[in-house]
Amino acid sequence: MVDDPHTRGLARTLGLWDVTAITAGTIMGSAIFVAAAFVPRAVPHPALALLLWVAGGLIVIAGTLTYAELGTMFPGPGGQYHYIKQAFGPLWGFLFGWTSLLAIQAGANAYLGVAFGEYLGAFLPFFSSTHTIASIPLGPWVWTPNTAQLAGMTAIAVLSTVNYFGTRQGASVQGALTAIKLLSVAGLIGFGLLAPATASPDWTAPLPSGNLFTAMGLAIAAVLGSFDGWYQATLCAGEIKRPERNLPLGMIGGTVVIGVLYLLVNLVYFRALPMAAIGASTRIGEEAATALLGPTAGRLLAAGVLVSIFGCLSSAFIAASRLGLPMSEDAPACRWMARIHPRHHTPTASIVTLGVWSMLLVLTGSYEQLFEYVVFAGIIFHVITGLALFQLRRQRPDAPRPYRVVGYPWVPGLFVVAMTGLLLNTIWERPVQSLLGVGLVALGVPFFRWRQSVV
């Protein structure tokens, strides 16, 4: 393993269960309860939809195996930052960190925070995006913060505080939330598969007409989006005990568990509602539970979604707040983010920075648009990270690799090809968002060059 100086101030307190919980908890947010409707919306055929879920899961597992080798080779905080930097130079690593902290991670946190507020409003009507706190004129615009945003900011502040006072405390909260989420999903699957079906999918129906290839591209993008977060544990590798063992096992175990649960949940959906109704749904989990088990079950499932979103936000926070550490090494302007608390052994400056910026994005209301713009940038960095494995195998053939990806070069090759295909499909389907995503990445170049002038 390559030594990372940043790990010297961190405590390795995360075990196999913690890595598995972070992986599973980050993947399972609200997507399977909401965004799962995107797949049958694009491809309204039950057998083909399930096949695409399997295909997406296999692509994610290929990515997990790829990242596991890189993570055990560089078991420090920062994950992709280090892999890209070591393979292609500090500029590319910095651009990943810049884009992640500015938008990908913070935008996701803000999105999850407000989603938490919206679902909380189902139980406490005070919290709602329609319940404005104030109306403040700002030139030609009027800023109207609402109570759903207030709930989102509160959730982010609570999780920031928990993680500030110790990685062990944050991991314990994450483990408990993941256990609750898995029990909720297991309940939906168990009762949903045993209850009398209210719909009967036609497994042998003709394939949908039209441009099936494009529709499948959109569907597989939705599947991969539902698995997003599978790589987050690599960001906190500097705090994992025995990373050469626990990182690959935890990432693979968490991904496989969620993949199996996703398939079973989709079977429940197919038994609950017709394909057209699933595709048109905005809260598919709640509607399916209500159809099969009654309104009380639907209400309980909504509570499970609330916990799921909070748990996803928790696991994302544990991992993303570690990005400031490697960035401080390459950018003197960011060196203050390298502070490790002497007693709590946590990257407190990074935690506070990510928390405050995420809350500001919640307040501006621009989080969703910002997150949409950087989806394309996130795919770019997955492709670059996959290529980094091949580059490092060539550059450093004798470097210690406690874990080597199974099926090299075919498994990482599959991941790179799949991500490249998704990249091209995104350019074709969303050219404006793709261009803006590239622009956001490019903004980091002058900042990186400027930092060299102040060394």
Long-range contacts (C-beta under 8 A, 24 or more apart in sequence): 1-72, 1-73, 1-74, 1-75, 1-243, 1-244, 1-400, 1-402, 2-73, 2-74, 2-75, 2-86, 2-399, 2-400, 4-74, 4-75, 4-76, 4-77, 4-82, 4-238, 6-76, 6-77, 6-78, 6-238, 6-325, 6-326, 6-329, 6-338, 7-75, 7-76, 7-77, 7-238, 7-239, 9-340, 9-345, 10-77, 10-167, 10-238, 10-239, 10-340, 10-345, 10-346, 10-347, 11-167, 11-168, 11-239, 11-345, 12-238, 12-239, 12-240, 12-241, 12-243, 13-167, 13-168, 13-171, 13-239, 13-241, 14-167, 14-171, 14-236, 14-239, 14-240, 14-241, 14-246, 15-240, 15-241, 15-246, 16-245, 16-246, 16-249, 16-250, 16-253, 17-175, 17-250, 18-171, 18-174, 18-175, 18-240, 18-250, 19-233, 19-240, 19-246, 19-247, 19-249, 19-250, 19-251, 19-254, 20-249, 20-250, 20-253, 20-254, 20-257, 21-171, 21-174, 21-175, 21-178, 21-179, 21-254, 21-315, 22-171, 22-174, 22-232, 22-233, 22-236, 22-250, 22-254, 22-315, 22-318, 22-319, 23-229, 23-230, 23-232, 23-233, 23-250, 23-251, 23-253, 23-254, 23-255, 23-258, 23-315, 24-178, 24-181, 24-182, 24-254, 24-255, 24-257, 24-258, 25-174, 25-177, 25-178, 25-181, 25-254, 25-311, 25-312, 25-314, 25-315, 26-229, 26-230, 26-232, 26-233, 26-312, 26-315, 26-316, 26-319, 27-226, 27-227, 27-228, 27-229, 27-230, 27-254, 27-255, 27-258, 27-312, 28-178, 28-181, 28-182, 28-185, 28-258, 28-261, 28-308, 28-311, 28-312, 29-112, 29-229, 29-308, 29-309, 29-311, 29-312, 29-313, 30-112, 30-115, 30-119, 30-305, 30-308, 30-309, 30-312, 31-225, 31-226, 31-228, 32-185, 32-226, 32-261, 32-262, 32-265, 32-285, 33-283, 33-284, 33-285, 33-286, 33-301, 33-305, 33-308, 34-282, 34-283, 34-284, 34-285, 34-305, 35-222, 35-225, 35-226, 36-222, 36-226, 36-262, 36-265, 36-266, 36-269, 36-278, 36-284, 36-285, 37-278, 37-279, 37-280, 37-281, 37-282, 37-284, 38-218, 38-219, 38-222, 38-225, 38-279, 39-219, 39-222, 39-223, 39-266, 40-275, 40-278, 40-279, 41-278, 41-279, 41-280, 42-215, 42-216, 42-218, 42-219, 42-222, 42-279, 43-208, 43-212, 43-215, 43-216, 43-219, 44-208, 44-275, 44-276, 44-279, 45-205, 45-207, 45-208, 45-275, 46-201, 46-202, 46-203, 46-205, 46-270, 46-275, 47-203, 47-204, 48-207, 48-208, 48-216, 49-219, 49-266, 49-275, 50-263, 50-266, 50-267, 52-216, 52-219, 52-220, 52-223, 53-223, 53-259, 53-262, 53-263, 53-266, 54-263, 55-220, 55-223, 56-220, 56-223, 56-224, 56-226, 56-227, 57-223, 57-227, 57-255, 57-259, 57-262, 57-263, 58-414, 59-220, 59-224, 59-414, 59-415, 59-418, 59-419, 60-224, 60-227, 60-230, 60-255, 60-259, 61-252, 61-255, 61-256, 61-259, 62-411, 62-412, 62-414, 62-415, 62-418, 63-230, 63-231, 63-382, 63-386, 63-415, 63-419, 64-230, 64-231, 64-251, 64-252, 64-255, 65-248, 65-252, 65-405, 65-406, 65-407, 65-411, 65-412, 66-385, 66-386, 66-389, 66-405, 66-411, 66-412, 66-415, 67-231, 67-234, 67-251, 67-385, 68-247, 68-248, 68-251, 68-252, 68-403, 68-405, 69-248, 69-389, 69-401, 69-403, 69-404, 69-405, 70-234, 70-385, 70-388, 70-389, 70-392, 71-233, 71-234, 71-237, 71-243, 71-247, 71-248, 71-251, 72-243, 72-244, 72-247, 72-248, 72-401, 72-402, 72-403, 73-392, 73-399, 73-400, 73-401, 73-402, 74-237, 75-237, 75-238, 75-240, 75-243, 75-244, 75-247, 76-237, 76-238, 76-325, 76-326, 77-235, 77-236, 77-237, 77-238, 77-239, 77-322, 77-323, 77-325, 77-326, 77-347, 78-235, 78-238, 78-322, 78-323, 78-325, 78-326, 78-327, 79-231, 79-232, 79-234, 79-235, 79-237, 79-319, 79-322, 79-323, 80-231, 80-234, 80-235, 80-381, 80-385, 81-323, 81-326, 81-327, 82-326, 83-385, 83-388, 83-389, 83-392, 84-381, 84-384, 84-385, 84-388, 85-326, 85-330, 86-388, 86-392, 87-387, 87-388, 87-391, 87-392, 87-395, 88-384, 88-388, 88-391, 90-330, 90-448, 91-445, 91-448, 92-384, 93-326, 93-330, 94-327, 94-330, 94-331, 94-444, 94-448, 95-441, 95-444, 95-445, 95-448, 96-381, 96-384, 97-323, 97-324, 97-326, 97-327, 97-330, 98-327, 98-441, 98-443, 98-444, 98-447, 98-448, 99-374, 99-377, 99-378, 99-381, 99-440, 99-441, 99-444, 100-320, 100-323, 101-320, 101-323, 101-324, 101-327, 101-353, 101-354, 101-357, 102-357, 102-440, 103-370, 103-371, 103-373, 103-374, 103-377, 103-440, 104-371, 104-374, 104-377, 104-378, 105-316, 105-320, 105-323, 105-354, 106-320, 106-354, 106-357, 106-358, 106-361, 107-361, 107-367, 107-370, 107-371, 107-374, 108-316, 108-371, 109-156, 109-313, 109-316, 109-317, 109-320, 109-354, 109-358, 109-361, 110-152, 110-156, 110-358, 110-359, 110-361, 110-362, 110-367, 110-370, 110-371, 111-367, 111-368, 111-371, 112-152, 112-309, 112-312, 112-313, 112-316, 113-149, 113-151, 113-152, 113-153, 113-155, 113-156, 113-313, 113-358, 113-359, 113-362, 114-148, 114-149, 114-152, 114-362, 114-367, 114-368, 115-152, 115-309, 116-151, 116-152, 116-155, 116-306, 116-309, 116-310, 116-313, 117-147, 117-148, 117-149, 117-150, 117-151, 117-152, 117-155, 118-148, 119-302, 119-305, 119-306, 119-309, 120-148, 120-151, 120-306, 121-147, 121-148, 121-151, 122-302, 122-306, 123-302, 123-303, 123-306, 127-151, 145-363, 145-365, 149-362, 149-363, 149-365, 152-359, 152-362, 153-359, 153-362, 153-363, 155-310, 155-313, 156-313, 156-317, 156-355, 156-358, 156-359, 156-362, 157-355, 157-359, 159-313, 159-314, 159-317, 159-355, 160-317, 160-351, 160-352, 160-354, 160-355, 162-314, 163-317, 163-318, 163-321, 163-346, 163-351, 164-341, 164-344, 164-346, 164-348, 164-351, 164-352, 165-344, 165-346, 166-344, 166-345, 166-346, 167-236, 167-239, 167-318, 167-345, 167-346, 170-314, 170-317, 170-318, 171-318, 173-314, 174-311, 174-314, 174-315, 174-318, 177-307, 177-310, 177-311, 177-314, 178-311, 178-315, 180-304, 180-307, 180-311, 181-304, 181-307, 181-308, 181-311, 182-257, 182-261, 184-300, 184-301, 184-303, 184-304, 184-307, 184-308, 185-261, 185-265, 185-304, 186-261, 187-300, 187-304, 188-265, 188-268, 188-285, 188-288, 188-289, 188-301, 188-304, 189-261, 189-264, 189-265, 189-268, 191-292, 191-293, 191-297, 192-265, 192-268, 192-271, 192-272, 192-288, 192-289, 192-292, 192-293, 193-264, 193-267, 193-268, 193-271, 195-271, 195-292, 195-293, 196-292, 197-271, 197-272, 197-292, 198-271, 198-272, 198-273, 198-291, 198-292, 199-270, 199-271, 199-272, 199-273, 199-274, 199-277, 199-291, 200-271, 201-270, 201-271, 201-275, 214-425, 214-428, 214-429, 217-421, 217-422, 217-425, 217-429, 218-425, 218-429, 220-422, 221-422, 221-425, 221-426, 224-422, 225-375, 226-262, 227-255, 227-258, 227-259, 227-262, 229-312, 229-315, 229-316, 230-254, 230-255, 232-315, 232-316, 232-318, 232-319, 232-320, 233-319, 234-319, 235-319, 235-320, 235-322, 235-323, 236-318, 236-319, 236-322, 238-322, 238-325, 239-322, 243-402, 244-402, 244-403, 245-402, 247-403, 248-403, 268-292, 317-351, 317-354, 317-355, 320-354, 321-347, 321-350, 321-351, 321-354, 321-355, 322-347, 322-350, 323-350, 323-354, 324-349, 324-350, 324-353, 324-354, 325-350, 330-448, 330-451, 331-447, 331-448, 331-451, 332-451, 332-454, 332-455, 333-447, 333-450, 333-451, 333-454, 334-451, 372-433, 373-433, 373-436, 373-437, 373-440, 374-437, 374-440, 375-426, 375-433, 375-437, 376-423, 376-426, 376-427, 376-430, 376-433, 376-434, 376-437, 376-438, 377-437, 377-438, 377-440, 377-441, 379-419, 379-422, 379-423, 379-426, 380-423, 380-437, 380-438, 380-441, 382-415, 382-419, 383-416, 383-419, 383-420, 383-423, 386-412, 386-415, 386-416, 386-419, 387-416
